[in-house]
Amino acid sequence: MHEGARTDLGPLSRFLGAEPRLGFGAWAVGGAGWGTAGAEREREAAIRRAVECGITFFDTAPIYGGGESERLLGRALHADREDVAIATKVGPRDDPRASLEASLRRLNTDYVDVAQLHEAFERWEWQLEKLQKLQVEGKALALGLCNATHLQLARALSIAPLATYQAPYNLFDRDVEERELPLCRDRGLAFLAYRPLAAGLLTGKYAGPPQFPEGDHRRQIYWFKGKEFERRSCVIERLRPIAQREGTSLIGLTLGWLRAQPGVSIVLVGARNGTQVDQVFAPDPGPLAPDTVGQIDAIVSDVFRPATGTPQLGEAARTWGERERFIAARLDGKTRYEAVAAAWTDRGDQPMIAAQVKVFVDQLVEQGLAEV
């Protein structure tokens, strides 16, 4: 291992600017996991249209559409290869060399600009070391890590010269603000934000809880159901007048909020056809002004108020597991659920995310053990 390795963005620097940029997240364009897949020619046309709109960063993975996302990118971007950056991933349990070389064949290219480890599972350090060997061979110009804890990210920086870190981030889901995003700022990593529209919820098109078809991964996402859907919908309705005042769509407002967050480098947005590309990428007002960001944050904070434990909570928690007692002890009406999750993860145990805290607290509220 290479202790003390320093980050070096190298050739990737030309695709990063002083302000956060929009990038193309190519999961949905792969044709699987996002409802009924459109025609292949429409999905390929979406990629070409994104290039016409000035998008230069494209993020994919072998599992997106079983390789179809990479194949589409390979065809659509071949003529513009030197003018765009392509980032792909290696699965946590895949052989890095076999995986990356197969990706290069599908992408019809000799190299990717970023090769990312998709998850930090068991023996992830060895996986990262193998990726670095492939970087030395020129098969990847830079290395990245996705979906890790801040402890894993800090460890990764002592193993390989990481250039990027990718994680979910939007105005609802802010776990990275507690640890990972500050670490990226301190260490000079480019932060790639995915799920900026909360898997489509922040487009504002859902009047009620949606019924997704079989095979659509959104069927399992908790914010499309129950109390969390109600809370998020409440925020969205309060954001509409702000978007109207700013002369933009709800999509533009949401992406503008993200592009105003310190440390964000690329905001990865998905699209499956030319119409969606134009909705996302053609109008580009840039980052929101600080006062508008503050108004949005105030709305989110007002709707997502941390719960307070009732007097009965302490007694009830005596027989619970350690994680549940940890959460219950911090329900003081002030501490953000992201902070609770980060404090637990600081211990180095099984990591926690804010979504787990929210779901548990909703159960406590239903039982009369917590109040919002």
N, C-alpha and C positions, 0 to 999 in steps of 0.2 A: 504494500500500500504506500501511498505517497503523502505522508503526513505533512501538513502545512501547505498543501497545494493551493494556489491562488486562482481566483476566477479570471478568465480572459475571454471576452466576448469575440475577439478576433474578427473574422470576416462577417460575423453576424451583425456587427455594429452598423453596417450600412442600411439595415432594415429596421433599425430602432431610431427614434427621434427624441427630441427634447420633451415632447408631449406624448402621452399614450396614443397608440394608433389602433385602428380596427384591423383585425385579421379574420381569416376564413376558417371556421371550425368545420371540418369535413366529416363529422360523424353522420349527420342526417342525410347528406348527399350520397352516402354509401347505399342507401335504399332499404335498410333494415333497422328495426327498433323504433321507428318513428311513424307508425301508422302505415297507411297504404303508400307504397313507393310509387313515385311518378315515373314516367317513361325515362329510359336511360338518356335519351337525347336531351330531355329537359334538364336533367341533373348535370349533364356535362356542360350544357349551355349556361347553367348557373355559375359554374366555375369560370368560364370564359367571360361572362358578364362582370364578375367580380374583378377580374383583371382590368377590364375596361373602366371600372369605377376607381381604379388606382390601388387596389388591394395587392400587397406584395408578400404577405405572410400567410402560409397555408399549413394547417395542422391536421394530421391524420393519424391512423393507427391500423395495424393489420386486422384487428377484429372489427373494424367498422365495415359492415356489410360483407364480412368474410373476405376482405381484400378488395372489394369492389371500389371502395373509396379511393384506395391507392391507385388502382387501375384507371379510374376516371381522371384523377389528378395527373397521372402520367401522360394521358392522351391530351388533356386540355391545356396543360402547362408546358408541353414539350417545346413549342416554338418560343416560349418566354422564359425558358429555364434559367438563364443567367440573370434575369431581372426579378426573380422571385425567390423567396426562401421557403423551403419545404421542411417541415418538422414531422417526424413520425415517432413511433414508440416501439418498445420491446416489452412483451409481457413478463410479469415477475417470475414466472416459472418456465419461460421459453429459453432456448439456447440463443444467446445474443447474436452470435455469428450467423446461424441459420436463419434467424428471424430477420435480421437487418438485410442480409443478402437477398432474401426473398422479397422484402419490401423494395429494394432497389430495382429488382427485375419488374415488379408490378408498376413502379413509378417511372420506369424507363429512364433511369438516370444512374450516373456513376457514384453519386454521393448524395447525402441529405445534409441540409444545413444544421439541423439539430436531431440527434438521436436521444430519445428520452426513455428512462425506465418508468413504465406505466404505473406501477405500484411498488411500495417498499415492503414486501413480504419477507419470509424467512430467507436468510442468506442473500439479502439484497446487496450487501456490500460487495460480495463476489461478482454479482451481476454487473454492478457499476464498474468494477475493475475490468471486466471483459469488454464492456462498452468502450472504455478508454483505449484499449488495445486497437479496437476498430477505428477509433478516431485517429490514432497514430498512423494507421494504414491509409487514411484519407477517405474512408467510407462515410465518415461524418465529420463536419467541420466544427461542431460544438456538441456538448453534452448537456442533458437536462434531466430533471427528476420531477415526478408528478405524484400528487396525492400522498404525501408523507407527513409525519408529525414534525414539529419544529426541532425536536431532538434528533430525528433521523436526518433532517436537512443540514443541521449543524455538523453532524458526523460525516455526511456525504462531502461536505466542503473540505474535509481533511483527507479524503480518499482520492478525489478526482477534481479536475478544474471545471466545475460546473459553470454553465453560462446562463441557464434558465431554470425556473421553478414554475410549475403549473398546478393550479388548484381552482376549485369553484369559488366565485365571488360575485355577488350582486348586492343590491341595496337591502335585500332581506337576509341573505346568507353571508355573514361577516366573520366567520371563525378566523380567517387569516389575519384579520386586523390585530388580533391579540399577540401573535408570536411570529408567524411565518412572513408576513409582509414587512414588518420592521426589520427582520433578519435579512430579507432580500435587499432592503434599502441600505442597511449597514454594510453588507458584503458585496454590493454592486451586481447582484443577480437581476436579470430581466425577469419580471413577473408576468406570467401569461394567465389571464383570467378566463376561465371557461364557465359555461352556464350563466352568462351575463343577463339573460332574459328569464332566468329560473325555468328553463325547459319550456319556454313559450308562454308562461303565465303572465309575464310582464309585457306581453304584446297587448293585453287588455281585451282579448277576444272571447274570454270565457265568462259568460253571465252566471253560470252555475257550475257545480262540480262536473267536470267532463267525464264521459265514458269512453275510454280509449279501447281500441280493438285488441284482440289477443296478439301477443308478440310485441306490443308497444311497451317499452321500458317504463313509460310514465304511469302505467297502471300501478306501479309499486311505490311511487313517490308520495310521501306523506302530505305534502303541501297541496295536493289536488283533492284532499279529503277533509271532512270534518271542520273542527275549530280553526285549524291552521289555514285552510282555504278561506274561511270567513274572515280571518284577520288580514290575510294578504289582499283579499278582494276589497276590504275596507280601505286599506292604504291606496290601492290602485284608483279607487274612485276619488280619493282626496288629491291624488296626483294629477288627475285629468285637467283641472283648471290651471294648474301650473304649466303643464305642457302647452295648453292653449295660449296662455299669456306669453310663453317663450316662443311661440310660433313654430312648434315642433310637434311630432307625434309622441305618444307614450314611449315608443321604442327609442326615439331620439333622446328623450329626457332621461330614460334609464341608462342608455349608453353614455350620454354626456356626464351623468353622475359618476359613472365608473372612470371615465377618462379624466376626471378631476381629482381622483384619489392619488395621493403621493406614493410613488413606487410602482404603480402599474405601468407596464410597458406595452403589452398587446392585449386587446380585448377580443376574444375569439367568438365570433357569432356565426351560427349555422344558417344555411338557406338551401332549399331544394329546387328552386326554379327562379327564372329571371325576375318574376314579380316580387318574390321575397328578397332577392338581392337588392332590387331598387328600393324597397321599403327600408332596408337596413343600411346599405352602403352609399346609395346615391345622394341623399341629403346628409351632409356632413357638417353640422354646426360646430363641432369641436367640444372641448370640455365646458361644463357649466360654470357660471360665475360662482364665487364663494357664497354669496348670500342665497342663491338658489339651492346650492348644495345643503346649506344650513336649514332651509325650509323643509327640504325632503327628509333630512335626518330627524328633524323635530316631529314630523308626521309619523315616521317609523317608530320613533321612541315612544310617542304617545299611544300608539296602538299596541305595541309590543312591550307593555309595562311588565317588569319582573314581578313575580308573585311573592307574597309574604306568607310564611307558614302560620297556621292557626295554633292556639295553645295546645291543641290535641296532637299536633304533628310530632313533637318530641317523644311522647309516650309511644305513639304508633311506630316510630322509626326504630325502636329498641330491637326489634326482631328482624329488621331488614338486613340486606347485604351491605357490604362496605360502600359500594358505589352509590346506592340509594341513600344511605345515611349521609354521605359526603354532599350530595345535592341538597338534601333536606336542611342540613346545617347552614346552608348559604342562601336560603330563601328569605332575604331580608328586605325585599321590595326595592332594592337599589342595584344589586350586582347583576350585570348582564349574564345571560345564559352562556354566551361565548366565553366570558371570563371564568365561569364555573367549569366549563369543559376544559379550558386551557390549564387551569390550576390542577385539575385531576391528571391531565396528560403530562404535566411537569414532573409528576412522580415517577414517570417511566413505566407505568403499568399499562394495561390494555387501554389504548387511547379513547377519548370521549369527544363527541362533537355536540354542538349546541342543539341539533335536531333531537338527539337522545334526551337531553334535558327537557326540551319543550314537550315532548310526548309524555314523559314521566310527570311533569308538572300538571299537564292537562288532566291526567288521571287523578292526581292529588286534589285538584280543584273539584272534580266530580264527586270525590269522596268527602268533601268538606274539610280537607286537611290543609288547604292553601287557598288564598284569596288573591285576586288580581285587582 
